[in-house]
């Protein structure tokens, strides 16, 4: 680092007021920083990251095999080509983000181990004042900004969700949640039971199976998986023709999005056909003798919960080999040596892994106050799913469930920077979503319709989340293929955004 760069870095770290403060240095926060630099280069900004390094999810989770459950051509950025396999491990994703930080000169804007505790808006000064805990010193400092961009994700990084199973204290072995995986956990030659059947369990089991004596996936009910080779044939073909990586990335990305749109539509209109296609994939890997009806045929329709990809059918391969097994039953109680099931069967275990999900963090669990009044987020109505009624100068990045998170982060980034430039052109210091006369008394519904998407972490948190209305712009479309056209063309002067 030369003298000039070092001096600039020191100045960046010393500043306490910025035009924009980005909370979080994961995939969303880095994307926000990129768009600010590209489209609002005159605005100062900083990223406040609670952890010791960048990466968010990919920094938090260190369990065996940790990988994406969606393809990196769409989970990666549209503006940064992805060179690897479609499904990638955390180290590859962190390397990708590391390259972005250097290529875009974003690293100097990040302040690590900074936890935002409170956020207070003043209409008099038109600023947010943040109380920020510095973990390395234990001291709290104040930082101010004009616009607050929440990119911290939607789950608590410090703790996962574990139900209070009966008898847990009786178990003599080790109980581990994947979100807090011990670095020194030795499962070699051990009997392991993984509770859960989501993407985390589907990742852990094939990664651990060869080293365990045996590993069992214990599920209350089955989950849909899509098993396919971890290769994109179109990408390989284009690369063999020496097509520029930027072109390859964009062509493959568009092709994947087209396929996803078709699958999503089919899951709604012809769910039985999609179901049979997924079960056929399972049978191809598991063989005719496997009880697929019991263990891999959910009661819900495809895509009512997230559909995880299992690259090369690795979970199915370990089940077929006998190194892993699946049990569909309910837990009666933990015992000293394992788990007793409602059926009366017992599973012996040296280690029990509770891959039972996570706890949602609504707006980072930050205490918000506006002009001296504490704000209850559940009382607000969403404006297009990322701004909220009566919340000035604030956006919260909340991604898609049926498509890659980054697709929405990118759309929101483009919108927010357009909005900031619109405000500058108007000479406005603040923008607040407010109900118009025609919006008063509209029918309100949950932020996410449980009939449309109902995983446990959403169901447990709906009462803490904002509402949505019954017409634009008070809807959360949750559909990339609609929003990719709606958001770039959204009217900034329809009266639902009030500028001051």
C-alpha positions in Angstrom: 0.0 0.0 0.0 1.6 3.3 -1.1 1.5 6.5 1.0 -1.3 8.1 -0.9 -3.5 5.0 -0.7 -2.7 4.5 3.0 -3.6 8.1 3.7 -6.9 7.8 1.8 -7.7 4.6 3.7 -7.0 6.2 7.0 -9.3 9.2 6.1 -12.1 6.9 5.0 -11.9 5.0 8.3 -11.9 8.2 10.4 -15.0 9.8 8.8 -18.2 9.6 10.8 -20.7 11.2 8.3 -21.5 9.8 4.8 -24.1 10.4 2.2 -25.0 6.7 2.3 -24.3 4.1 4.9 -24.6 0.5 3.8 -25.2 -2.1 6.6 -23.5 -5.3 5.6 -20.6 -6.3 3.5 -22.0 -9.5 2.0 -23.2 -10.1 -1.5 -25.9 -7.4 -1.3 -23.8 -4.7 0.4 -20.9 -5.2 -2.1 -23.4 -4.9 -5.0 -24.8 -1.7 -3.5 -21.3 -0.2 -3.2 -20.6 -1.1 -6.8 -23.8 0.6 -8.1 -23.1 3.7 -5.9 -19.6 4.0 -7.5 -21.0 3.5 -11.0 -24.1 5.7 -10.9 -23.6 8.1 -7.9 -19.8 8.7 -7.9 -20.1 12.0 -6.1 -21.7 10.4 -3.0 -19.6 9.3 -0.1 -20.4 6.0 1.5 -19.2 3.3 3.9 -20.1 -0.3 4.6 -20.6 -1.3 8.2 -20.0 -5.0 8.7 -20.7 -6.8 12.0 -18.3 -9.7 11.3 -14.5 -9.8 11.0 -14.5 -10.1 7.3 -16.7 -9.7 4.2 -19.0 -12.3 2.7 -22.0 -12.5 5.0 -23.5 -16.0 4.6 -20.2 -17.3 3.2 -18.3 -16.0 6.1 -20.7 -17.2 8.8 -21.2 -20.8 7.6 -18.1 -23.1 7.8 -19.8 -26.5 8.0 -18.5 -29.3 5.8 -19.3 -28.9 2.1 -20.9 -25.4 2.5 -22.0 -24.4 -1.0 -24.6 -22.4 -2.9 -28.0 -24.0 -3.5 -28.6 -22.0 -6.7 -26.4 -21.5 -9.7 -23.6 -18.9 -9.7 -24.4 -17.5 -13.1 -27.4 -15.9 -11.5 -26.3 -15.8 -7.9 -23.1 -14.0 -9.0 -23.3 -10.5 -10.3 -24.6 -9.6 -13.7 -21.5 -7.3 -14.1 -18.9 -9.8 -12.9 -18.5 -13.0 -15.0 -18.5 -16.3 -13.1 -15.8 -18.8 -14.3 -16.5 -21.9 -12.3 -19.1 -24.6 -11.9 -22.7 -23.7 -11.5 -22.9 -24.8 -7.9 -19.9 -23.6 -5.9 -18.4 -24.0 -2.4 -18.0 -21.1 0.0 -14.3 -20.7 -0.6 -14.9 -20.1 -4.4 -17.6 -17.6 -3.7 -15.4 -15.7 -1.2 -12.6 -15.7 -3.8 -15.1 -14.2 -6.3 -16.1 -11.5 -3.9 -12.5 -10.8 -3.0 -11.8 -10.2 -6.6 -14.7 -7.7 -6.8 -13.4 -5.8 -3.7 -10.0 -5.3 -5.4 -11.3 -4.7 -9.0 -13.8 -2.1 -7.9 -11.7 -0.6 -5.1 -14.4 -1.2 -2.5 -12.3 -2.7 0.3 -11.2 0.6 1.7 -14.9 1.6 2.3 -15.6 -1.4 4.7 -15.5 -1.0 8.4 -15.4 -4.4 10.1 -16.8 -5.5 13.5 -19.2 -2.6 13.5 -22.7 -3.5 14.8 -25.5 -1.0 14.3 -27.5 -1.0 17.6 -29.9 1.9 17.0 -30.9 4.1 14.1 -32.6 7.5 14.7 -34.1 9.7 12.0 -34.4 13.5 12.5 -36.7 15.4 10.1 -35.1 18.6 11.3 -31.6 17.6 10.1 -32.8 15.1 7.5 -30.3 12.6 8.7 -30.0 9.2 10.3 -27.9 8.9 13.4 -26.6 5.4 14.1 -25.3 4.1 17.4 -22.5 1.7 16.3 -20.8 -0.8 18.6 -17.1 -1.3 17.8 -16.4 -5.0 18.7 -12.7 -4.7 18.9 -12.8 -1.9 21.5 -16.2 -2.4 23.1 -16.9 1.3 22.6 -20.0 2.8 21.0 -19.7 5.7 18.4 -22.2 7.8 16.5 -22.3 7.8 12.8 -24.6 9.8 10.6 -25.8 9.6 7.0 -28.5 10.9 4.7 -29.6 7.5 3.3 -29.5 4.2 5.0 -29.2 1.1 2.9 -29.9 -2.2 4.8 -28.0 -5.0 3.2 -27.4 -7.2 6.2 -29.6 -10.1 4.9 -32.6 -11.6 6.7 -31.3 -14.0 9.3 -29.4 -13.8 12.6 -25.8 -14.6 11.9 -25.0 -15.2 15.6 -27.5 -18.0 16.2 -29.4 -20.6 14.2 -32.9 -22.0 15.0 -33.1 -25.1 17.1 -36.4 -26.4 18.4 -36.6 -27.3 22.1 -36.6 -31.0 21.6 -37.6 -33.1 24.7 -34.6 -34.6 26.5 -31.9 -32.6 24.8 -30.0 -32.2 28.1 -30.0 -36.0 28.5 -27.9 -36.7 25.4 -24.3 -37.6 26.3 -22.9 -36.8 22.9 -22.4 -33.5 21.1 -25.2 -31.4 19.6 -24.1 -29.0 16.9 -26.0 -26.4 14.8 -24.5 -25.9 11.3 -24.4 -22.1 11.8 -22.0 -22.5 14.7 -19.8 -25.4 13.5 -16.9 -26.1 15.8 -13.5 -25.9 14.0 -12.3 -29.0 16.0 -15.3 -31.2 15.5 -14.1 -34.7 14.7 -16.7 -37.0 13.3 -14.4 -39.6 11.9 -15.8 -43.1 12.6 -18.8 -41.6 14.5 -22.5 -42.2 14.2 -24.1 -38.9 13.1 -27.8 -37.9 12.9 -28.6 -34.8 11.0 -32.1 -33.4 11.9 -33.6 -31.7 8.9 -34.0 -32.2 5.1 -33.3 -28.7 3.6 -30.4 -27.5 1.6 -28.0 -27.5 4.6 -28.7 -31.2 5.4 -28.4 -32.1 1.7 -25.0 -30.4 1.8 -23.7 -31.8 5.0 -24.5 -35.5 4.5 -22.6 -36.1 1.3 -19.7 -34.0 2.6 -19.4 -36.1 5.8 -20.5 -39.5 4.8 -17.2 -41.0 3.8 -15.6 -40.2 7.1 -18.5 -41.2 9.5 -19.2 -44.7 10.6 -22.7 -43.8 9.4 -24.8 -40.7 8.9 -28.6 -40.5 9.0 -30.9 -37.7 7.7 -33.8 -37.6 10.1 -36.7 -35.7 8.6 -40.2 -35.0 9.8 -41.4 -34.7 6.2 -39.8 -34.9 2.8 -38.3 -32.1 0.7 -38.1 -31.7 -3.1 -34.6 -31.7 -4.6 -33.4 -31.1 -8.1 -30.5 -33.4 -8.9 -28.4 -32.6 -12.0 -24.8 -32.7 -13.1 -22.7 -29.8 -11.7 -21.8 -28.5 -15.2 -23.4 -26.1 -17.6 -23.1 -27.5 -21.0 -23.9 -24.2 -22.8 -21.1 -22.5 -20.8 -18.7 -25.3 -21.7 -19.6 -25.1 -25.3 -19.2 -21.3 -25.5 -15.8 -21.5 -23.7 -14.6 -24.2 -26.1 -15.3 -21.6 -28.9 -13.2 -19.0 -27.1 -16.2 -16.7 -26.6 -15.3 -13.8 -24.3 -16.2 -14.6 -20.7 -18.5 -11.6 -20.4 -20.5 -12.9 -23.4 -20.6 -16.4 -22.0 -21.7 -15.2 -18.6 -24.6 -13.1 -20.0 -25.7 -15.8 -22.5 -25.7 -18.6 -19.9 -27.3 -16.3 -17.4 -30.2 -15.5 -19.7 -30.7 -19.1 -20.7 -30.8 -20.2 -17.0 -33.3 -17.4 -16.3 -35.5 -18.6 -19.2 -35.4 -22.2 -17.8 -36.2 -20.9 -14.3 -39.2 -19.0 -15.6 -40.6 -22.0 -17.3 -40.1 -24.2 -14.2 -41.7 -21.7 -11.9 -44.7 -21.3 -14.2 -45.1 -25.0 -14.5 -44.9 -25.4 -10.7 -47.9 -23.1 -10.5 -50.0 -24.3 -13.5 -49.0 -28.0 -13.8 -47.6 -28.9 -10.3 -48.2 -32.6 -10.7 -46.0 -32.7 -13.9 -43.2 -30.9 -12.1 -43.5 -33.2 -9.1 -43.2 -36.3 -11.3 -40.2 -34.8 -13.1 -38.4 -34.3 -9.7 -39.3 -37.7 -8.5 -38.0 -39.2 -11.8 -34.7 -37.5 -11.1 -34.6 -39.1 -7.7 -35.4 -42.6 -9.0 -32.6 -42.3 -11.6 -30.1 -41.9 -8.8 -31.7 -44.1 -6.1 -33.0 -47.0 -8.1 -36.4 -48.7 -8.0 -35.9 -50.3 -4.6 -35.8 -47.1 -2.7 -39.0 -45.9 -1.0 -39.2 -42.6 -2.7 -42.9 -42.2 -1.9 -42.1 -42.2 1.8 -38.8 -40.3 1.9 -38.8 -37.9 -1.1 -42.5 -37.1 -1.9 -43.5 -34.0 0.0 -47.1 -33.1 0.8 -46.7 -29.5 -0.6 -46.5 -28.6 -4.3 -43.1 -27.9 -5.9 -41.7 -24.5 -5.1 -44.0 -23.8 -2.2 -40.8 -24.1 -0.3 -37.3 -23.5 -1.8 -36.2 -26.1 -4.3 -32.5 -26.9 -3.6 -30.1 -28.2 -6.3 -28.0 -31.2 -5.3 -25.0 -31.2 -7.8 -24.3 -34.6 -9.4 -27.1 -36.0 -7.2 -24.4 -36.4 -4.4 -27.0 -36.8 -1.6 -28.8 -39.5 -3.5 -25.5 -41.2 -4.3 -24.5 -41.5 -0.7 -27.9 -42.9 0.2 -27.7 -45.5 -2.5 -24.2 -46.5 -1.4 -25.4 -47.2 2.1 -23.0 -44.8 3.7 -26.0 -42.6 4.5 -29.6 -43.3 5.2 -32.8 -41.3 5.5 -35.5 -41.8 8.2 -38.9 -40.1 8.0 -40.4 -39.9 11.4 -41.0 -37.6 14.4 -38.9 -37.1 17.4 -40.3 -38.3 20.7 -37.3 -37.5 22.8 -33.5 -37.3 22.9 -31.9 -40.1 25.0 -28.5 -40.5 26.5 -27.4 -42.4 23.3 -29.4 -40.8 20.5 -33.0 -40.2 19.6 -36.2 -42.1 20.2 -38.8 -41.7 17.5 -42.6 -41.6 17.7 -42.6 -44.9 15.9 -40.7 -46.5 18.8 -37.5 -46.9 16.8 -34.2 -45.5 18.2 -31.4 -43.8 16.3 -28.0 -44.2 18.0 -25.7 -41.2 17.7 -22.4 -39.8 18.8 -23.1 -36.4 17.2 -26.5 -34.8 16.5 -26.6 -32.0 14.0 -29.6 -29.7 14.2 -30.0 -28.5 10.6 -33.3 -27.1 11.5 -33.1 -23.6 10.0 -32.4 -20.1 11.1 -33.9 -17.2 12.9 -34.9 -14.2 10.9 -33.5 -10.8 11.7 -35.9 -8.1 10.7 -34.0 -5.0 9.6 -31.0 -6.4 11.5 -32.9 -6.3 14.8 -31.9 -2.6 15.0 -34.1 -0.4 17.2 -35.5 2.3 14.8 -36.8 5.7 16.0 -38.2 8.4 13.8 -38.5 11.9 15.3 -38.6 10.5 18.8 -41.1 7.8 18.1 -40.0 4.1 18.2 -41.0 2.4 15.0 -42.7 -1.1 14.9 -41.8 -2.5 11.5 -44.8 -4.8 11.6 -47.1 -1.7 11.4 -45.5 -0.5 8.2 -46.6 -1.3 4.6 -44.0 -2.2 2.0 -43.4 -0.1 -1.0 -42.4 -2.6 -3.8 -40.9 -4.9 -1.2 -37.8 -2.8 -0.2 -39.0 0.6 1.1 -41.6 1.1 3.8 -44.4 3.5 4.7 -43.3 6.4 6.8 -39.6 5.3 6.8 -37.6 8.2 5.2 -34.4 7.5 3.2 -34.2 3.8 3.9 -34.1 0.7 1.7 -33.9 -3.0 2.9 -32.6 -5.5 0.4 -34.8 -8.6 0.6 -34.1 -11.1 -2.2 -36.0 -13.8 -4.0 -36.9 -17.3 -2.7 -37.5 -18.9 -6.1 -34.6 -17.2 -7.8 -31.1 -16.1 -6.8 -31.0 -13.5 -4.0 -28.5 -11.4 -6.1 -31.0 -10.9 -8.9 -33.2 -8.7 -6.7 -30.2 -7.1 -4.9 -29.1 -5.9 -8.3 -32.5 -4.6 -9.3 -32.8 -2.8 -6.0 -29.3 -1.3 -6.3 -30.2 0.1 -9.8 -33.4 1.5 -8.4 -31.9 3.1 -5.3 -29.2 4.8 -7.3 -31.8 6.1 -9.8 -33.8 7.4 -6.9 -30.8 9.1 -5.3 -30.1 10.9 -8.6 -33.7 11.9 -9.0 -33.6 13.4 -5.5 -30.5 15.3 -6.3 -32.0 16.7 -9.5 -35.1 17.8 -7.4 -33.0 19.3 -4.7 -34.7 16.9 -2.2 -33.0 15.8 0.9 -35.4 13.0 1.8 -37.9 10.6 0.3 -40.6 8.8 2.2 -43.2 6.3 1.0 -46.6 7.6 2.1 -50.1 6.3 1.5 -52.1 8.5 -1.0 -55.8 9.2 -0.8 -56.5 6.2 -3.1 -54.4 3.9 -0.9 -56.3 4.6 2.3 -58.3 1.6 3.5 -56.8 -0.8 1.0 -56.8 -4.5 1.9 -53.6 -5.6 3.7 -52.0 -9.0 3.6 -48.8 -10.6 4.9 -45.4 -9.5 3.5 -45.1 -13.0 2.1 -48.2 -15.0 1.2 -48.0 -18.4 3.1 -50.1 -20.0 0.4 -47.4 -19.1 -2.1 -44.3 -19.7 0.0 -44.3 -21.1 3.6 -40.9 -22.3 5.0 -40.6 -22.4 8.7 -38.4 -19.4 9.1 -41.0 -17.3 7.3 -44.0 -18.6 9.2 -42.3 -18.0 12.5 -41.6 -14.4 11.7 -44.6 -13.1 9.7 -46.0 -11.3 12.8 -42.9 -9.2 13.0 -42.8 -8.3 9.3 -44.5 -5.4 7.4 -47.7 -5.8 5.5 -48.3 -5.4 1.8 -51.3 -3.9 0.1 -53.5 -5.0 -2.8 -52.2 -2.8 -5.6 -49.0 -1.1 -6.8 -46.8 0.2 -5.5 -47.7 -1.4 -2.2 -47.0 -5.0 -3.4 -44.1 -7.3 -3.0 -44.1 -9.1 -6.3 -41.5 -11.6 -5.4 -41.2 -12.4 -9.0 -37.9 -11.5 -10.9 -39.5 -11.8 -14.3 -42.1 -9.2 -13.3 -39.8 -6.9 -11.4 -37.0 -6.8 -14.0 -39.5 -4.8 -16.1 -41.4 -3.0 -13.4 -38.6 -1.6 -11.3 -36.6 0.1 -14.0 -39.8 1.8 -15.3 -41.3 2.6 -11.9 -42.7 6.1 -11.7 -40.9 8.2 -9.1 -43.5 10.9 -9.2 -46.8 9.0 -8.8 -47.4 10.6 -5.4 -46.5 7.5 -3.3 -43.0 8.9 -2.7 -43.0 12.2 -0.9 -39.9 14.4 -1.3 -38.8 17.0 1.2 
